[in-house]
Amino acid sequence: MLAEAERYRAQDEEQRDKVAARNQLESYVFSVKQALQEHGSKLDEADRNQVTQMCDETIKWLDNNTLAEKEEYKDKLDELQKKCSAIMTKLHQNGGASQSGPQDCGSQFRQGGGQNYSGPTVEEVD
């Protein structure tokens, strides 16, 4: 039984890393969308629509690519952060978002500060 556990250990770690990468991407998308809902009036309509469209496309991509690899999730996160960074910086400069907004969230993941994130908590209800 111990030998079997060791054999599947690498697969388990790979799956855990994949889920963590997906959660990071989802978290970033939803934090950007929340910042837009709360403070989007500080941006012009074109910027708001552009970021909303990018977030919606990413959510669709997540729905259609449930079996994506860890690197694909990380690449998608980096791509979205690069595209959103200028617009989100405008939002922060206009005094629209708090200090812990999506820009900070994204930099936390790039710097490795979000590695302790264990995902959502699930409670069983009878």
Summary of the structure (lengths in Angstrom):
residues: 126
radius of gyration: 17.1
end to end distance: 32.4
largest distance: 60.4
contacts: 317
relative contact order: 0.16
helix: 75%
strand: 0%
